[in-house]
């Protein structure tokens, strides 16, 4: 055996030995909590903003093991971004600091400083820092062609002559009891197809459908993956891939295919505006949104586009071309100010006219490319935007230059909000995404919340369909979009189900949601059929209450855990809230919707329900704590439901119960004691310094708990009844102590943590102050 072969055979043993030694070292000496070498670079204007003519200095602070670096050389290049000099300058660290002169600018734009230094262990430490010079005055070099609008209007009209022909593939790994995910392939033009992951929530709390969110992809041709971020917030979400690449291929086969099929796509067909690759892409994004707006589950009102980099560019393009877009949120958009490098200023990706990479190559004469690219430069689409726009980017981005992004931003005349994080590069901080979602929520419109809507033909259509879905029991089934228009055959199918007695439920907002809608509809139309349907539903609700005050999940026929008193998913809280509002004549349950005797019965049922809540509260050492998801209808003790829903302390449902109890005017001593006990238990069992994180694990999205000192408290869904410790459970019914110990399907298919109790604290402090004043 030759020496090389011996070395190869010994390598795995060596690596195993190294791994064991590393583990032993960590156990013996502990894990470092900070990097040995720390480097921080700060401009002399902390906000990285300068006026023309002001001198920019960059102070680099470096420590090795906490000791300031001294005498070490640091090399740097400073100049206009992306146009740095070839030869570096240098200086040395003194007492841990090195001051690098960046210079100044006489025209609006960005200065950049690229530096590197070598620590004693031989490692190179480097970074890129940029500062802004009056960026709000940056203007694009791209002019809009006279026929720009007409060209794109015709392109969209031509594409819309082609049927979308959606092809669906179920994705079980990304489907659970809250969302359904399917891979869809769409025919978006004569010779153009795209694919995407479509994820839809199963139920709409308002019964009025969902907003749609389209997410175009970043540059390249990598695989895309499903996400439940927006579906978890009540939106239909489509993440698309623009090259019609088969997303279900093995990674090896996919990489071989995409390299052959997609390499150099940004330069294809540059001979004319009609042959350029991006023409079908831009129009394809419009057609993808057409598809979303054709879904019967769409709320008919809200259509949002969001994406980053190339996806940010396509976000602006789609919002400019599609008449149904209501808001857009591009992050660090590419394809902006594409001819800037010809004017010795940083332009946007793909950095045409630089020859820096294959993406930047121009395959036709420069003047021909300049003329053609005017039809594809995102600054011209930014000029067309009419919808509210949220944009976010950083200054240290060397892919999509901040100069080019500002050039597009400054052309937007629509209402706009920006979030700038100077230290970020071609990525975003989680806080930027959170700000974006908060902004998106403010843009959402609720047509079906508008009183005028209830006088419309659509409102009556939905109301009549609710009557069709209503069972002879008076209740409704769950997990059905009852707003989607039914065909005659669909109506016949629903009628055949009306006599069922085993699917009427209060789970997942069923029955109470329909009752609320019918009450509003009757209030505006005075149509007696809606009042009669509401009466029938009231009788169903009242008939389900047990003598002890609780409600099952299903009735009049149920099986197994469905007969338990159910707090799961706030089912009983929703019933009690409705009964309270009926008894107190709160809109929309006022007027002659029900008579006084029914209101009295509703009030009695409400108080019996509160008595049940107090009787089922788990008591430990004489102190009231919280509640389980289900309680036995006879013993009132905590009990289980599905195999992974074991008897336990349940925080999510308990938060809703506490909120309901605090809404009761003039609470007696029992209620005060109950609320105080529950709040103490929740506070004692909160989890701090951690947050849930979605991450990519071998090509699929997974979930884990990670340390984060800034995170708000969270709570496990379940705590065991013996020790009050969090647990997690697979379908085998065996509790585990960590989320990682259960299988992928349940780990990602159930809400194991929640933050609902956070919303109780301010309310509780006010409530307790009121209670003290009453003593």
N, C-alpha and C positions, 0 to 999 in steps of 0.2 A: 504494500500500500504506500503510495507516494506521500510526501509531506503535505502537499496541498489538500489531498483527500482527507488526511488525518485531521488537519485544521478545520475543515468543513464539518466533519463528524463531531469534533469536540466543541464547535461553536454553540449548539443548543445547550450543552451542559454548562458551558461558560456563562451563557446568558442567564440560565436558571440560577447558577451560583451567584451572579451579580444581583439578580432580583431578590434572592434570599438575603444577601448581605445588605441590600438597600432597606429591606423590611426590618432586619435586625437593627440597622443604624437608626431608623426612625423610631423603633420601639425603645431603643436605649437612650437616644439623645433628643427625640422629639422632632416634629416637622417645623421647618422655618415658616414663620408667619408673614415675613416680609422678604422681598428680594434682597440679595446681598448687595447688589449694585442698584442704587436709586438715582434716577435722573429726572429733573423737572426743568422745563424751559418756559420762561415767562417774559412776554414783551414789556417794554416800559410803559405802554398803555394797556392796563389789565383787560380792557374790553376789546383789544386788538383793532381799535378804530383810530384812524389818524386823518388829520386835515392835510391837504396838499402842501408839500414843503416841509412838514414836520419830520424830524429824524427818528427812525425806529431803531431801538436797541433790543437785543434778545439776551437775557441773562440765563445761562444754563447752570444749574446747581447739581452737583454730583457728589455722592457719598458711596464709599465701599465699606460695608459692614458698620455703617454709622460714622465713619471717619471721613472728613472732607477730603476730596481729591486735590492734590497740589502737585504742580510740576509736570502734569501730563498734558500733552499737546492735543488740542481739538481742532479739527479741520472743518471748514465750512465754505459754502457757496451762497451768495446772496444776490438777489436781483428780481426782475419781474417774474411772476410765477410761470413755470414751465419753460422759461427762457434764461436759465441760469448760466453763468460763465463756465467754461470748461475747466479752467485752473482754479483750485481752491485756495483760499486764504487760511491762515492758522493763527492761533494764540494758545496760551497755556492756562490751565486752571490754577487759581491761587485761593487758598482757604476754601476750597469747594465751589468756587464760582468762576465762570468765564463769561465775559461780556462780548457779544458779537454785534458789530455795527451792520445793520441791514441796509442803511441808506434812506432814501426818500423817493417820492414820486411827484411828478408835475402834472400828471393826468390821472383821472380816476381808474382804479384797478387794484391789483394785489401784489405786494412784495412777498417773496418767499426766501426762507433760509433753510438750507439742508446741511446738517452737521453730523459728524461722527467722531468718536474717540474710542480708544482701546483701554480696557481695564487691565489690572495686573494679571488676571487669569487668561489674558489673550483674547477675550471676547470683545467684539465690536458693538458699540452702542450708538444708534443713530436715530434720527427723527427728521421730520419736515414740519416747519411752522410757517404759517402765512399770516399776514396782517392786511387789513383793508384800508384803502385810501378813498374816502368819499364814494363808496360803491353805489349809493343811490343815484349817482350821476352817470353811471356806466350806460352807454348806449350801444346798441347792436350795429354791426356792419351790414346786416342783411336787410334788403328792401323787399317789400311785398309785391309780387307780380300783380298786374292789373286784373288778370283773370283768375287769381288765386281761389276766390270763393267759388266761382263757376266751375273750375276744374274739379274741386273736391266734391261739390254738390253732385256733379255728374257721375263721378267715380262711385259715390255712395249709392246713387240711384241705380246704376248698372249692377252693382253687387246685390242690391235688394231684389233684383229680378230672379236671382238664383235661390231655390228653396234650401233652407238650412239642413234638412235631412238629418236631424240629430241621431247619432248612434250611441247607445248607452252600454256601459259595463259596470256591474255592481262591484263595489270595493268593500268587502266585509270588514277588513281590518280598520277601516275608518268610519264604520257605521255602528251605532249603539242605540240605546233607547231614547236618546235625545236628538240625534242627528242621523241623516242618511247621506252617504257619499257615493257618487257615481262618476266614473270617467266618461266624459262626453266628447264626441267628435262632431265638428260642425263644418258644413260646406259653406264657406263664407265668401266665395267668389267663383268665377268661372272655372278656374284651375287651382283654387286655393282652399285648403282645409286647415283647421286648427283643432287642438285638443285642450281639454281642461278638466280639472277636478271640481265638480259641483257638489257643494255641501249645503244641505237644507235642514233647518230645525223642523221637528215633527209637529209642534203645536205653536200656535200664535196666542199669547196671553190675551190680546185684545180681540181676537177673532177676526182681525181685519187684514190678515196677510203680513208679508214681511218686506222691508226694504231690500234692494238688491245691491251687491257690491261686486264690481269687476276689478280684478287685479291682473294687469299685464305683467309679463316677466322682465327680469333684468337681461342684460346682454348675454350672448352666447347661446348654447344649445343644450345646457345641462337639464337633467331631469327636474321636474317640479313635484311637489308633494302636497297632499291635502292639508287643510288647516281648519280648526274649529274656533279660531279666535273670534271672527265676526259672527258665525252661527251661534256661539255662546252668548253673544250680545243681541241675538234676535234678528240676524240678517241672513239672507241667502247669499252665498259666496261662491264665485267662480274664479279660480286661479288658472290662467290659460298659458299654453305653450304655443309659440307662433309658427313653428316649422313643421307641424304635423308629424312629430316624432313619436313612435310607439313607446308610451311610458311604462309599459308592462314587460319590456324586454329585460333580460338580465343585464347587470351593469356592464359586463364585458361586451356583450353584443350591442348594447346601446352606444357605448363609447366608440366602437368600431363604425357603427352606422352613422353617428352624428358627425364624426370627423370627415367621413367621405361625403356626406350630404350637405353639411352646413358650413364648413370652413370657408371664410371669406365672404359670407353672405352680405355684409354691409357694403361691399363694393360691386355687387352684381347688378348688371343692367343699367349702368350709369349713363349709357348713351342718350337716354331720354327719360322724361318724367313718367311716361307710360310703361316703360320696361323696368324701371328701378325696383329693386326687391321690396323696399319699404312701402311702395304703393299698396300692394295687396295686404301688407301687414297693418297699415293704418286703417284701411277699410275693413279688414278682418276684425279689428278690435270693435269697430262700430257694430258689425254684425253680431259679435259675441254679446254685446249689450242688448241688441235686438232680441236675441234668444232669451236672455234673462227677463226682459220686459214682456215676453210672450208667455212666461210661466203663469199658470193660474194662481200660484201662491204669492205672486208679487202683490204688494199693497196698492199698486196702481199710482203711486205718488213719488216714492223715493228711489233714485238711481244714482249710485255713487261710484266713482272710479278712484282707485288708489294704487300707487306703485312707486318703485325707486329705480334710479339710474335710467336704463332704457325703458323700464316700466314707468318711470316718472314722466319721460317724454311721451310715451303712448297714453298716459293718463291725460295729459294736456290735450293731445290730439283728439282723443275720444270725446272729451268734454267739449271741445270746440266744434266737433262735427255732429254730435248726436243731440237731437232736440229734447230728449227725455232726461238727460243728465241734470241732476239738481245740485251736486256738489262734487268737487274733485280735490284730491290731496296728493300732489306729486312730491316726492322726496328727491333731492339732488338730481334733477332731470338731465338726461343726456341730450345729444343732438341739438344743442342750442348754440347760436352764433357760429355756424359751421365754417365760415370763411375768415374768422378772426386771425388765424395764423398768417394769412396773406398780408395782414396789416401789422405784423410783429406784435400781436397780443394773443394771450392764451384763449383758445377756443374750446368748444365742448367736445366730448367724446363723439365720434371715434378719432378726433384730432386729425382731420383731413388736412392735406397739404404739408404734412410734416415728415412722412416716410418713417415714422418711429416704430411702426408695427405693421403687420399684415392688414389690420383693420383700417389703418390710416391711409392706405395706398389709394390713389386716384387712378382709375383704369381708363380715363379719357383725357382729352386736353383740358387744361386748367380752366380756361374761359368757358368751355362747354359744361364742366362740372359746376362752376359757380352759378351759371344760369339754371341748371337743373336743380341744384340743392336748395334754391330759394323756395321751391314748392314743398320741401321736406323739413326746412329749418323750423324748429319748435317755437322760435320767437314769433314767427308769423301766426302760428296757432294760438300762442299766448295773447296776441292782439285781438283774437276773435272771442276769447272767453267772456261769458256773460254770467256764469254761475259762481257762487262763493268758492273761494280757493284757499286751501291751507298748504303752505310750502315750508319745507324744513331742509336745511343743509348746514354743512360745516365749512370752515375756512381751509382746513388742512387736506382737502380733497385734491388728489393729483390725477384722478380719473375724469371726473366732471368738474372742470375748474370753477371755482366760485365766481370768477369774472363772467363766465358764460351763463351761469345760473342767474346772477344778478341782471345780466342783459335781458333775459327772458322775464324775470320778475318785474323789472321796470316797465315792461310793455303791457302788463296786465291792468286793465281799467275796471275790471269787475271787483266786487268786495273781496278783500284778501287779508289773510292773517299769515304771519311768518314766525317761525321758531328757528333761531340761529344758535348753534352751539359751536363757537369758534374752534374748540379743540378737536372736534370730530373730523374724520376723513370721509372715506366713501362708505359710510355706515351711519347708523343712528343709535342714539342712546334710548333705552326703554322709556325714559321720561318723555321723549319726543313722540313716541307712539301713543303714550297715555294722553298727552296734550291733543294729539290728533283725534283720538276717539272722543274725547270730551267736546272738541270742536264739532265733530261729525254729529254727535247727539244734539247739539244746538241747531244744526241745520235740518234735522229730520222733521218732516211735516206730517201731520196726522189728518188726512182728509176725512176719515171716518170719525174723527173727534170733533169735526166742525158741525155745529147744529144744522147748518144748511144742507149738509149731506143727507140727513134723515128725511128730507123731503124729495130726494132724488129717486129716479127709477132704479138705480143700482142698489140703493138702500132697501127698496121694496123687494128687489130680486133676492138679495141676501136674506132678508127677513122671511120670505116665503120658503127659501131653501132650509132655513132653520126649522120651520114648521114641518117640512118634509122629513128632516132627520130626527125630529123629536119622536121618541118611542111612545107606545101606548101607555107606558108606565108614567110618562110625564118628564122623564129625564133624557139625557143625551149620552151617546158613547164618546170616547176620547180619541185623540190623535188622528182626527180627520179635519182637513181644511174644508169647512162648510161654506166658505165664501167662493170657492172655485165654481165657475159655471158648469152645470150638469147638462149632458146631452139627454135626449129623450130616453135612451137606453139606460143611462145612469140614473135617471129619476125612477125608472121601473125597478132597478136593482135596489135602490134605497127603500122604496115602498115595501119590498119583500122582507125587509129587516124590521119594520116598525113594530111587529108583535114580539120581538125578542125581549126577554125579561132578565137576561144575564149580563148585559153590557151597559146598563144605565149607571153612571158613576159621577162622583165628585172629584175624582183623581185628575191630575194635570189640568186643572181649571175647567173641567167639563161641567156642564149644566149651569153653574153660576155665571160663566162667561156669556152663554146664550141668553140667560135671564136678563142680564144687564143690557144686552143689545136690544132685546125685545121691549124692555121698559123704555129705553130711549126712543125706539121707533114708535111706540104707541104714544109717547108724550108729544111727538111732533106730527103724527099722522092721524091719531084718534081712530085708527082702524081696529075694530073690535076683535078681529082674528088674532092679533098680536096680544091683546089683553087676555083673551081666553087661553092662549098658549102659556102665558105667564102664570095664570091661575093654576093651570094643570101642573106646571113645574113646581109651584109653591106647595101643592098637595104632595107631590113626590118628595120634596125636601122634608116636609113635616112628617111624612109617613116613615122615613128612614131613621128617625131619632130613637135610640134605645131609651128605656125607662130611666137609665142612669144619666142620660143627657148626651151620650156620645153618638157618633155616626159611623157606620161601616164604610168601606171603600166602594162597594157595589151593592145594589139591592134592586128589586126584591129577591132575586136569586143571586147567591154568591157561593164561593167555594174557598176552602182553605183560609189563608190569611186575609182574604177579602172581607171576612166577617168581623175582623178586629176593629176596635175603635181606631180610626186612622188620623194621625196628624201629618203623615207623610206628604211631602210637597205642599204643605200648608192647606190641605184639603178641608179640614174641619174649620180652620180659621177663616177660609173664604166663605163657607156656609154661614158661620156666625156673623161675619161682617155684613153679609147681605141681609140676614134676618134683623140685625140691629138697625140698619139703614131703612128697611121697610117699616119697622116699628116706630122709628123716629121721623118718618116722612121725609127722608133726605132724597134729594133729586138723584136719579130719575124715578124714584119710587114714591113720588108725591102724587097729588091730585087724586083722581078716582081709579087709579090702577088697581087697588085692592080696597076692601071695605074695612071699617073700624074693627070688626070682630076678628078679621084675619090679622090685622096689625097687633091686636092683643095676643093672639095665639103666637105670632112671631116673637113678641117680647118675652112670653113665657118660655118658648123654646130656646131663646138666646140665654136667658138666665140659667136654665137647666144645663145648657152647654158649658157655661162658665163653672157651674158646680162640678161638672164632670172633669174639667181641666184641673180644678183644685184638688179633686179626689184622686186623680191619676198622677199628680206630681210626685216624683220619686223622693222619698225621705231617707236621709242617711244620718244616723246618730241624732235623730229628732229634728234635723234641719231640712227644710225643703230645698231641693236642688233644681233639676230640669226634668225633661220628659223624654220618653222613647218615641220612635216613629209610630209604633203601634202599641196599644194596650189591650189586654184580654177583656172582652166585653162582659165577662162574668166576674173575674177576680180583680180587674183593673190593673193587674201587674204588667210590667213591660213584657213584650213578646216579639217574636221575629216575624219576618215576612218572607221575602225571597231568600235563597240559600246564603247569600252574602250580606243580608240585612238581619243581624242578630240582635237579641235583646241588649239594650245599651243605653247610656246617656247620649242623646242626640242633640247636637248644638244648632244645626240649621233650622229645624222645625221649632226648637225651643225659643229661638230668637223671635220668630213670628208670633208665638204665643205670648211672650212677654210684651211685645209691642201692642197686641190686642188688649191685654190686661191694663196697660197704662193708658189706654184710650177710654176706659170706663170712668164716667164722672162719679165723684163721691164714692170711691172704693171703700169697702169695709176693711176691717183688720185682717181678714183672711187673705184678701187680694194684696194688701200691702206687704204682708209677710211672705207671700208667694213670690212677688216681684223681687223683693230684697234678697231672698234666698237664691233665686235663679241668677240674678246679676252677680252675686258673690261667687257662685259656682262657676259661671262663665269667666269671670275675671281671674279666678284662681287657676283655670285650666287653659287660658290663652297661650298660644305659641308665639314667641317673639324671636326676632332676628333671623327669620326664614321667609322664603317666598317660593311659590311654585314656578317651575320653569319648563317650557316646552323646548325640546332640543332634538337635533337630528341624530338618530342612532341607527347606523347601518342602513341608511336610506329610508327610514320612516320616522315620523314624529313620535317622540316618547315624552314622558312626564317624570319629573323628579323634584324633590325638595332641596333647595340650596340655601346656603347661608347668605343673609343680606341684612346688615345691621340697620338699614334705613327702612326696611319693609314694615308695613302696618301689621298688627297682630292678626293671626288667623287661628282657626280652630279645626281640629279633625271632625269629620262627620260623626264618628262613633268613638265613645270611650267605654271601656268595659265596666261592668257593674261591680266588680270586686275591688279593683285598684284605682279605677278612674283614669286609666291610661289609654291613649289612642290605640286603635287597632284597625286593620284592613283585612279584607276577606275576599278570597276567590270564590268561584262557583262551587267549590268543594265544601264550603262552610267552615273552613278551618281558619281561625283568626291569626293574623301575623302582626308583628310589631312595627314593620316598616313597609312603605309603599313598594319598595323594590322587591320585596319577598313574594308579591303576588304576580300573576301572569300579565302579559302585555294587554290582553283584551280587557280585563276588568280594571287594570291600572289606568287605562286611558278611556274606559267606557263608563265611568261613574264619577260623581262629584265627591271625592274623598276629603276635601278640605273646603272651608268656606270662610267668608269674612262678615257674614250678616250681623253678628253681634256688635261689630264696630259701630254700626249706625244707632245702637241703643244708648250709648254712653251719654251723649249730650241730652237726649230726651229724658234719660233717667235722672240726671242731675237736676233738671228743671222740675221733673215730676216729684222728686224727693223734697225739693225746696217747698213745693206747694203742699205736700203732705205735712211738713213740719209747721207751716203756717196755720194749718187746720187743727193742729193738736192743742 
